[in-house]
Every structure is written in C-alpha cells, then in structure tokens.
C-alpha cells in the first residue's frame, strides 16, 4: 500500500508543476500590460497638461490666448499648442520679441499685434495663419519672403504704418494665393501697389498720397468687390478713362475727400450697389454717368458744388433706396422741375436727403419737393410759346452737366504749322473729304468755357487725334493743343476754354501705334464759345440776356462810388463835431478858473470829500486834485490818543486840512476821524 501511494504521488507531481508555471506566466503578462497602459496614460496626461499650460501673464480660454494690454516687450514662449487666436495688441513688442518657436504653433489662425513697436514685417509666424492685424505699428517694408512664409493668409491689416510705394517689393504678393482682404489705409503710398493678388475682394487705400491712377492699376482684380480710395489727391485729369470699368464685380466704390470736378468716366455698372462721392469739388455730372446701374442702392453726392442735375440721370436706378445730396448750392429753377417730379414719384421707395434750394431767393431754404407754384410758372411760360426756348435751354444745361474733363492726363501741346485749317468764314458743323466720308464730326458750344464734340466713324479705328486752336486776328496765331482719344469713344468735351472766342477743331483717324492713316485728311469744324456770365438768379435764364444785361455791373460800380462818398461825408461830420466839442470844453474850463472836476473815483462813483480816511491797517485814499475851492474846505477836529502828540507834516501844506500823526511820524489811522 505504501508503495502504491508513492507511485501515485510521483505520477501527479509534473502536472501540478505545469499548471503553476502557466498561472505565473499569465500573471506576469497581465502585470506588463497594466504597466504599459499606465505609462501610456501618464504620457498622454503629460502632453495634455503641457498643451493646456497658460503663460502666467496671460489668460487662456479654449484656444483664445489673451496677452493684450500687459506692457509686454516679447511674446511669451510657453504659448499652448492648442492655441488658435492670440491677442497681443497694445503692448511694446518689437521684432526681436517674436520667438522662433511661435512657428511651431500649427493651430494658430489669427494674431492681433496692432499698437506695438514693430518696424519690420514679422517673419516667425505660423504657416497656418489666416488673419494678421499689424495696425498702428511702424512697418516700413513688405517683402515677398515675409508673405511667402504665411501662404494661407486671407486677411492682412496694415493700417497706420509707414509703408510707401517704393518699399513694397516687386511681386511681394506673388505667393499670397488666398489673400482676400488688404488694408493699407493711412500710409505713405503715392500710387496703387502693383502685383496685387487676383483673389483680392476688398482693398482699402484711403488717406494716402495717391494722385494718379493709370489704366492698368487694377488689372486682373476681377474678384474685387469693395474699393476705398478716400482722402487722396485724385483729380479727373489723372484718372485713366477705363480705370474702374475693368472692375466688373465691384459692389462698392468710395472716392470721398478727393479733388474730383465730376464723377470718373466709365464707372462699373453691372453690380455696383454703393457709390460714395461726397466731399469733392463736383460741379457737374454727365447725363450718362449712372447709366445701367440697375443694382445701385446708395448714392452720396453731399458736400459738393452741384447746382443742377441733368434730366434722366436716375432713369436706370431701379433699386435706389437712399440718395444723399446735402450741402450743395441747389438752384431750383425750371431745369430742376423734372427732379421735383421724380422725388415725388419715388418718395415711397427712395429716401432723399438734403435737396434744399439755395436759389432763387423766393424759394431759398425750401425742399424741392415742397415747391409748387414757383415751378408751375415754368410750365405756364412754356405753354405760352416759350416752351421751345425753355426746352433748348434745358438741353444745353443738361449737356453742360456732361462735362468730361478726363483724358487730359495724356494731352500735349505742340506747334503744328503744317496743319491746314478751314476757311474762317465756313460755319460749323462741317466735314472735309470725299462723298464717302469715313469720319463726321459735330461741335456744339455748351458754356462760356466748354465745347462738346461728337463724331461718327464709318470704319473702326484704334484711336483718334483731336486738335484744337484758338483763333486770333490771324488763323496762325496761337499753338495747337492735341490729345489722343480711344477708338471706342464717340464724344469729347473741351474745357477751360476762353470765353467769346473762336476755335478750330480737327480730328483725324489713327492706325495702330498712333500713326496717321494713309491719305486721311483731318476733318475740321469751327465753334465759338459764349460770353461769360454769372450764375442765374431767376427761374428763367432768358432774363439774363437782352440790352439791359449790363445794368447790374453799372449798378455795382455806382453803388460803390456812392458808398465811398457817404463814408467821406460821415468822416467830415465826425471830425467837425469832435473839433467843436474840444473848443467848447476849453471855453468851460476857462470860465471855471482853477476849479476842476473831482478825479476821485471809487467803484464808478465820484467822491466829493476833501479827505477820505478808511479805518484799517495801512490803507489810505488821498485826493488826486491838490487844489480845492473855498466852499469845499472843511475843518475836521482830530482827537489824539493817549501818550501821543500832534504835529503837522510838510506835505500837508496846501491841503487846508490837518491830520493827526504820532511821534514816530506814522499817520494815526486808528484814531483819525472825518
């Protein structure tokens, strides 16, 4: 039995050993797994803690890091990795204070760095950046390398810096393929920056020194929707004719605070919704300026020199909702009767502001929509036979408003002695050439200093050369002024001409390269400008003409002479009265003898006391006049104080009065009485 038990024991021992080994192996593997999981969890928590660590000088909130207005000179180096927006404005950060590890913050999309001490465009910026604010710094240059480091940038604010045209590197924006907004307001720009990205949708260049806009300034900016050019030095003569017509998708154009005499030519009409032209020197608007602007909603013409508007100016403005016309010298004559009717008809849909009449005198200060009987007189006068003349005057006025002084940027003056001029006895309109004319022109004087030229070309031409000459006693007197006109134009307006002068105007067709067409003879016409006259002061301009037109000038001269004579008479009368008064005063003084008026004045009241003593330490008031008449002498009794004696000072002689003095010679003001 013992042997059998031993054998059984020996038989079961290996199986138990194997089982124990398996259990130990399983336990070891479970421990390793747990340790691996623990290490992984610790590493994850460490990374999370590191990524959410906020600099001690800042405040962090779900990716927004607020370090603004802290007086920092550099950006904190421990910016969290999950930061998306950095507020660093209103500090003293310079270029050296931007750490290199800022480039590693790949989640940052917006950085506010305005009002700091940056003098160069920062370079250590994350490539993920999409919006950058650098206003109110001293950034002077824009380099291509700086912008190439942030290729995803969409909005760049560089207002109030020191950027000039020459400090913008050529092709600086070549790598900014996604830039949509560029603000360069209040810098030192003298022209439109070149090489702007084609993706640009909003461009602000206000309050710079831009004076010239060439033809290709906005070439390729087909996506541009908002353009602001306020506060520059722009004039019509320095804006190319088709500058803005290429911006077909433009919805807002602002040209406030410039030197425009008229709206620029060929404004974009397809999608324009807002047009701001206030604070210029606009005195006339061509009748077709707003043609086809069916999407225009807001038009501002305030603070200009407009007195009238051409009929039909607003015919195409079907969506116009707001029209601002404040602070213009509107002359509400017969030529604005159409505008009154238009305002009344569109009162429900168009908000018109500032259309207040400044003339004639009887309607001054009235809104044009409230004028009734005054303008009804225009209609009555027309029905009595003056309608034709009034219509002609209105037509001339409307065409006068169509002054287009642009294009003279390329005008040149040259002597052309070889140019043949037509006989001065031939009247206009006229044309030269054979029966089949390739070019026909017509000229029409508008005002005392302007002539409108229209032409019709039978064959297409690349350009036309327009020449004009003011005639004197001889057709050879003076120099010929020339300008090139684009081939697609059909009219031109000559301005700044001499009143009451005769001009010879010629035009010839040009080939490509601005060369004369072979065997092409200039087509010429003659026109005479009207005599100069002042602004209309009545409802009908016809009243300015006639034999009595010279009376106002004579009246002014006569009035001035009468006024001078009146001043001379008044001056003589005043001198005589002054002289007589002086003699009378002397006579009265002589009769009174030595008696004089009191010079004593106190608070505007005359005093007649011979001695005036006011009780108080060290204050005495003495009479100025030392001579008194006998009837004014008064004897005063002065009672000395104990221990003092009376004495008479030398300066009291002649006053006829006595004053108490103490032994020390000091007036006894404490015990003196009057």
LOZA-848908 format. One line per field, with one value per residue (C-alpha): x, y, z; residue number from 1. Coordinates in steps of 0.1 Angstrom, whole numbers, plus 5000, padded with zeros to 4 digits. Layout:
N
xx [X  ...]
yy [Y  ...]
zz [Z  ...]
pos [NUM  ...]
//
This chain:
674
xx [5000  5028  5045  5013  5008  5043  5039  5007  5023  5052  5028  5008  5037  5047  5011  5008  5041  5030  4998  5017  5040  5011  4995  5027  5033  4997  5001  5034  5018  4989  5013  5033  5001  4990  5024  5023  4988  4999  5029  5008  4982  5009  5024  4990  4982  5016  5010  4976  4989  5017  4993  4969  4996  4988  5015  5014  5010  4981  4946  4936  4901  4895  4922  4919  4951  4946  4980  4969  4975  5002  5032  5050  5082  5081  5056  5056  5075  5051  5021  4999  5000  4962  4961  4940  4938  4965  4955  4988  4977  4986  5020  5056  5066  5093  5106  5132  5104  5088  5103  5111  5091  5059  5062  5055  5021  5004  4968  4971  4950  4945  4971  4964  4996  4984  4997  5031  5067  5072  5093  5095  5071  5074  5087  5085  5048  5030  5022  4986  4980  4949  4944  4970  4965  4995  4978  4994  5030  5059  5062  5080  5086  5066  5089  5080  5099  5078  5045  5057  5061  5023  5008  4973  4969  4934  4932  4961  4956  4985  4966  4985  5021  5049  5046  5055  5051  5089  5091  5067  5089  5081  5059  5055  5021  5030  5028  4996  4973  4945  4946  4911  4914  4942  4940  4967  4949  4969  5003  5027  5015  5018  5003  4984  5006  5015  5011  4981  4967  4939  4919  4916  4880  4884  4911  4914  4939  4923  4942  4974  4990  4978  4974  4974  4957  4970  4949  4963  4963  4937  4945  4934  4914  4883  4872  4874  4841  4850  4874  4880  4902  4890  4913  4938  4948  4928  4916  4898  4928  4949  4925  4926  4892  4887  4903  4872  4853  4875  4862  4831  4823  4827  4798  4811  4833  4843  4861  4853  4875  4894  4896  4871  4853  4830  4825  4851  4843  4831  4822  4814  4776  4768  4770  4777  4755  4771  4788  4803  4814  4809  4834  4848  4845  4819  4801  4786  4776  4773  4739  4751  4772  4748  4736  4728  4735  4704  4718  4727  4712  4730  4744  4760  4768  4769  4793  4800  4793  4762  4736  4716  4714  4708  4674  4672  4702  4684  4663  4682  4684  4655  4669  4680  4669  4690  4701  4721  4725  4733  4753  4751  4741  4710  4694  4657  4649  4629  4657  4651  4614  4619  4638  4609  4585  4610  4613  4576  4570  4597  4590  4578  4609  4638  4649  4661  4681  4695  4678  4673  4671  4696  4682  4663  4657  4619  4625  4656  4656  4627  4628  4624  4595  4575  4578  4546  4535  4570  4578  4543  4552  4578  4551  4528  4555  4563  4526  4525  4551  4584  4584  4607  4632  4629  4635  4665  4679  4673  4690  4720  4720  4719  4747  4767  4764  4780  4814  4840  4874  4891  4917  4939  4965  4979  4972  5002  5008  5028  5033  5017  5024  5017  4981  4957  4928  4895  4885  4874  4843  4829  4804  4801  4792  4813  4834  4861  4867  4851  4815  4820  4832  4849  4846  4820  4822  4799  4807  4784  4793  4779  4791  4815  4845  4834  4826  4811  4825  4807  4818  4808  4834  4823  4853  4868  4899  4923  4923  4917  4939  4919  4934  4920  4933  4920  4918  4931  4934  4951  4944  4981  4980  4984  4995  4976  4966  4963  4952  4946  4911  4904  4888  4857  4847  4822  4823  4847  4843  4868  4870  4890  4885  4885  4850  4838  4865  4865  4881  4891  4886  4901  4901  4919  4918  4949  4962  4977  5008  4992  5003  4982  4960  4974  4957  4935  4926  4917  4881  4876  4849  4846  4829  4826  4823  4796  4802  4810  4781  4774  4752  4715  4694  4659  4639  4643  4678  4663  4661  4699  4700  4689  4700  4698  4723  4750  4729  4740  4777  4769  4748  4776  4801  4776  4768  4805  4811  4781  4793  4827  4812  4789  4819  4838  4808  4803  4840  4839  4809  4826  4857  4837  4817  4849  4866  4836  4834  4870  4866  4835  4854  4882  4858  4842  4875  4884  4851  4855  4890  4910  4881  4884  4863  4870  4893  4882  4866  4857  4837  4825  4810  4825  4835  4835  4852  4884  4899  4888  4903  4892  4898  4920  4957  4979  4951  4946  4929  4940  4926  4943  4935  4956  4936  4903  4879  4870  4835  4849  4872  4861  4877  4880  4888  4911  4914  4949  4953  4968  5005  5008  5011  5000  5024  5019  5038  5053  5033  5000  5007  4983  4956  4939  4933  4951  4959  4970  5004  5021  5055  5070  5057  5032  4997  4973  4948  4935  4923  4915  4880  4865]
yy [5000  5024  5016  5023  5057  5067  5058  5078  5108  5106  5104  5137  5160  5170  5181  5204  5219  5228  5243  5265  5277  5287  5307  5325  5333  5347  5369  5383  5392  5409  5430  5441  5451  5472  5488  5497  5512  5532  5545  5555  5572  5592  5603  5613  5633  5650  5660  5673  5693  5707  5717  5735  5753  5790  5817  5834  5869  5858  5844  5813  5803  5773  5782  5820  5834  5869  5887  5921  5954  5938  5960  5930  5935  5900  5872  5845  5814  5790  5795  5764  5741  5742  5780  5793  5830  5852  5886  5905  5941  5972  5961  5971  5940  5946  5923  5908  5899  5873  5839  5813  5786  5806  5789  5755  5765  5750  5756  5794  5811  5847  5870  5905  5925  5961  5990  5976  5986  5966  5983  5953  5927  5898  5865  5840  5834  5800  5788  5781  5819  5832  5866  5891  5925  5949  5983  6012  6000  6014  5987  6003  5974  5945  5917  5887  5864  5876  5868  5836  5822  5825  5813  5807  5843  5857  5890  5915  5947  5972  6004  6033  6022  6038  6017  6036  6026  6020  6000  5973  5947  5937  5907  5909  5893  5866  5838  5851  5830  5832  5868  5884  5915  5941  5973  5999  6030  6059  6050  6068  6054  6076  6052  6019  5990  5967  5929  5927  5891  5882  5868  5902  5910  5941  5968  6000  6026  6057  6086  6082  6104  6087  6113  6092  6060  6046  6024  5990  5998  5972  5948  5912  5921  5905  5894  5929  5939  5968  5996  6026  6055  6082  6111  6110  6136  6123  6146  6137  6146  6120  6090  6070  6067  6030  6026  6014  5998  5967  5960  5943  5926  5958  5964  5994  6023  6052  6083  6106  6136  6139  6167  6155  6180  6153  6116  6094  6081  6046  6035  5998  5994  5957  5950  5984  5989  6017  6048  6075  6108  6133  6159  6166  6196  6181  6209  6188  6153  6139  6126  6091  6087  6064  6046  6009  6009  5989  5974  6008  6011  6041  6072  6100  6134  6155  6184  6193  6223  6210  6235  6213  6177  6166  6152  6115  6110  6085  6067  6034  6033  6010  5997  6031  6033  6062  6094  6119  6154  6176  6209  6217  6251  6238  6263  6252  6267  6253  6229  6210  6207  6171  6163  6176  6153  6124  6129  6130  6099  6078  6091  6058  6038  6063  6082  6116  6138  6173  6186  6221  6250  6278  6299  6317  6339  6333  6295  6297  6271  6251  6214  6209  6185  6213  6238  6241  6274  6287  6258  6258  6292  6274  6252  6282  6301  6272  6268  6305  6300  6298  6260  6256  6280  6265  6231  6243  6259  6227  6206  6229  6228  6190  6188  6213  6189  6163  6178  6151  6167  6134  6124  6155  6135  6125  6159  6175  6209  6212  6236  6222  6248  6223  6216  6230  6249  6255  6290  6310  6321  6285  6278  6246  6217  6208  6180  6176  6147  6130  6119  6087  6102  6079  6104  6131  6154  6179  6206  6224  6252  6245  6272  6301  6278  6244  6229  6194  6173  6143  6122  6091  6069  6047  6024  6011  6029  6022  6059  6095  6125  6155  6190  6225  6260  6294  6319  6355  6382  6356  6319  6313  6329  6305  6269  6238  6216  6179  6148  6111  6097  6060  6044  6033  6069  6089  6122  6145  6177  6206  6226  6256  6275  6313  6329  6346  6330  6311  6277  6255  6218  6190  6152  6125  6087  6069  6035  6010  6026  6061  6067  6086  6066  6069  6096  6105  6142  6159  6166  6201  6223  6257  6268  6300  6299  6320  6352  6348  6354  6349  6324  6325  6344  6339  6310  6317  6322  6342  6372  6374  6382  6415  6451  6455  6428  6454  6472  6450  6459  6496  6494  6478  6505  6533  6518  6515  6552  6563  6543  6559  6594  6586  6575  6607  6629  6610  6613  6651  6654  6634  6655  6687  6675  6664  6698  6718  6697  6703  6741  6741  6721  6746  6775  6759  6753  6789  6801  6779  6792  6769  6748  6713  6683  6657  6629  6608  6575  6546  6518  6542  6568  6603  6613  6650  6647  6666  6639  6603  6581  6545  6527  6498  6490  6508  6518  6555  6570  6606  6630  6633  6670  6691  6724  6729  6759  6777  6764  6729  6735  6716  6718  6685  6680  6652  6638  6624  6592  6590  6594  6609  6645  6663  6675  6688  6672  6693  6675  6688  6723  6735  6709  6732  6703  6688  6652  6635  6620  6601  6608  6582  6601  6574  6586  6579  6559  6541  6572  6596  6606  6625]
zz [5000  5008  4975  4956  4972  4965  4929  4926  4942  4918  4889  4898  4906  4870  4861  4891  4882  4847  4860  4884  4857  4834  4862  4869  4832  4829  4859  4846  4812  4829  4850  4819  4802  4831  4834  4796  4800  4830  4812  4782  4803  4821  4788  4775  4806  4805  4769  4777  4807  4786  4758  4782  4802  4801  4804  4838  4823  4800  4803  4783  4773  4750  4725  4729  4745  4760  4764  4754  4774  4795  4787  4772  4752  4738  4731  4759  4749  4766  4744  4745  4714  4711  4708  4678  4684  4700  4714  4717  4709  4729  4741  4734  4714  4688  4661  4684  4708  4684  4694  4667  4684  4675  4641  4657  4669  4639  4651  4653  4627  4640  4656  4668  4670  4665  4685  4692  4683  4651  4625  4601  4588  4613  4599  4628  4622  4620  4584  4594  4599  4581  4596  4608  4624  4623  4626  4644  4642  4622  4595  4565  4541  4527  4514  4493  4517  4547  4530  4515  4550  4556  4523  4538  4548  4538  4557  4562  4581  4577  4585  4601  4593  4572  4540  4509  4472  4468  4500  4486  4470  4434  4433  4471  4469  4444  4469  4486  4466  4491  4502  4501  4522  4522  4543  4537  4550  4563  4550  4526  4493  4462  4437  4436  4446  4417  4415  4438  4441  4418  4447  4464  4473  4495  4491  4513  4503  4519  4534  4514  4488  4456  4429  4397  4386  4353  4331  4343  4380  4388  4361  4369  4401  4387  4422  4438  4454  4477  4468  4491  4479  4503  4513  4484  4458  4429  4401  4369  4347  4364  4363  4331  4314  4318  4352  4370  4341  4343  4378  4367  4400  4421  4445  4465  4454  4477  4464  4493  4501  4468  4442  4416  4394  4380  4387  4369  4335  4328  4363  4366  4363  4364  4401  4418  4449  4468  4453  4476  4460  4489  4499  4465  4441  4418  4399  4371  4364  4328  4320  4313  4345  4362  4331  4335  4373  4380  4412  4428  4462  4478  4462  4482  4465  4496  4502  4465  4443  4424  4414  4390  4376  4340  4332  4332  4354  4377  4350  4353  4391  4398  4431  4445  4482  4496  4478  4499  4484  4514  4514  4477  4463  4445  4422  4419  4386  4357  4348  4381  4377  4365  4397  4418  4399  4403  4440  4445  4423  4441  4477  4488  4478  4478  4509  4496  4520  4516  4485  4498  4475  4478  4449  4436  4466  4468  4473  4494  4522  4508  4500  4463  4468  4485  4457  4437  4423  4417  4393  4379  4364  4343  4328  4322  4305  4282  4272  4261  4235  4254  4257  4228  4242  4276  4262  4243  4274  4294  4268  4268  4306  4306  4281  4301  4330  4309  4313  4310  4317  4319  4294  4296  4315  4281  4265  4248  4232  4200  4172  4140  4113  4086  4097  4072  4088  4072  4060  4089  4070  4070  4097  4117  4116  4086  4074  4048  4025  3995  3992  4012  4044  4069  4098  4105  4135  4151  4176  4200  4224  4259  4282  4281  4285  4271  4237  4231  4202  4188  4159  4139  4123  4094  4099  4131  4144  4172  4182  4171  4173  4183  4178  4185  4180  4193  4165  4170  4144  4122  4119  4125  4160  4189  4193  4186  4215  4208  4226  4217  4221  4223  4192  4210  4221  4203  4222  4239  4259  4257  4289  4303  4270  4266  4267  4235  4214  4181  4179  4150  4160  4138  4141  4122  4124  4137  4130  4155  4170  4169  4133  4107  4083  4048  4027  4056  4056  4090  4095  4110  4123  4139  4171  4191  4229  4246  4265  4303  4327  4363  4380  4372  4397  4383  4373  4336  4322  4294  4317  4318  4281  4264  4262  4300  4308  4316  4342  4372  4367  4363  4395  4414  4403  4411  4445  4453  4444  4464  4494  4493  4491  4521  4542  4533  4543  4576  4583  4578  4601  4628  4626  4628  4659  4676  4669  4681  4713  4720  4717  4739  4766  4766  4770  4800  4817  4812  4828  4859  4866  4889  4899  4884  4884  4910  4899  4928  4916  4937  4921  4894  4919  4923  4958  4970  5003  5008  5030  5030  5056  5059  5091  5086  5090  5064  5040  5029  5000  4991  4966  4933  4928  4952  4947  4963  4962  4993  4996  4997  5027  5058  5092  5110  5146  5153  5188  5196  5215  5249  5250  5216  5203  5172  5146  5110  5082  5055  5028  5044  5034  5008  5015  5040  5064  5093  5100  5133  5134  5161  5174  5151  5120  5111  5103  5132  5111  5141  5158  5129  5120  5093]
pos [1  2  3  4  5  6  7  8  9  10  11  12  13  14  15  16  17  18  19  20  21  22  23  24  25  26  27  28  29  30  31  32  33  34  35  36  37  38  39  40  41  42  43  44  45  46  47  48  49  50  51  52  53  54  55  56  57  58  59  60  61  62  63  64  65  66  67  68  69  70  71  72  73  74  75  76  77  78  79  80  81  82  83  84  85  86  87  88  89  90  91  92  93  94  95  96  97  98  99  100  101  102  103  104  105  106  107  108  109  110  111  112  113  114  115  116  117  118  119  120  121  122  123  124  125  126  127  128  129  130  131  132  133  134  135  136  137  138  139  140  141  142  143  144  145  146  147  148  149  150  151  152  153  154  155  156  157  158  159  160  161  162  163  164  165  166  167  168  169  170  171  172  173  174  175  176  177  178  179  180  181  182  183  184  185  186  187  188  189  190  191  192  193  194  195  196  197  198  199  200  201  202  203  204  205  206  207  208  209  210  211  212  213  214  215  216  217  218  219  220  221  222  223  224  225  226  227  228  229  230  231  232  233  234  235  236  237  238  239  240  241  242  243  244  245  246  247  248  249  250  251  252  253  254  255  256  257  258  259  260  261  262  263  264  265  266  267  268  269  270  271  272  273  274  275  276  277  278  279  280  281  282  283  284  285  286  287  288  289  290  291  292  293  294  295  296  297  298  299  300  301  302  303  304  305  306  307  308  309  310  311  312  313  314  315  316  317  318  319  320  321  322  323  324  325  326  327  328  329  330  331  332  333  334  335  336  337  338  339  340  341  342  343  344  345  346  347  348  349  350  351  352  353  354  355  356  357  358  359  360  361  362  363  364  365  366  367  368  369  370  371  372  373  374  375  376  377  378  379  380  381  382  383  384  385  386  387  388  389  390  391  392  393  394  395  396  397  398  399  400  401  402  403  404  405  406  407  408  409  410  411  412  413  414  415  416  417  418  419  420  421  422  423  424  425  426  427  428  429  430  431  432  433  434  435  436  437  438  439  440  441  442  443  444  445  446  447  448  449  450  451  452  453  454  455  456  457  458  459  460  461  462  463  464  465  466  467  468  469  470  471  472  473  474  475  476  477  478  479  480  481  482  483  484  485  486  487  488  489  490  491  492  493  494  495  496  497  498  499  500  501  502  503  504  505  506  507  508  509  510  511  512  513  514  515  516  517  518  519  520  521  522  523  524  525  526  527  528  529  530  531  532  533  534  535  536  537  538  539  540  541  542  543  544  545  546  547  548  549  550  551  552  553  554  555  556  557  558  559  560  561  562  563  564  565  566  567  568  569  570  571  572  573  574  575  576  577  578  579  580  581  582  583  584  585  586  587  588  589  590  591  592  593  594  595  596  597  598  599  600  601  602  603  604  605  606  607  608  609  610  611  612  613  614  615  616  617  618  619  620  621  622  623  624  625  626  627  628  629  630  631  632  633  634  635  636  637  638  639  640  641  642  643  644  645  646  647  648  649  650  651  652  653  654  655  656  657  658  659  660  661  662  663  664  665  666  667  668  669  670  671  672  673  674]
//
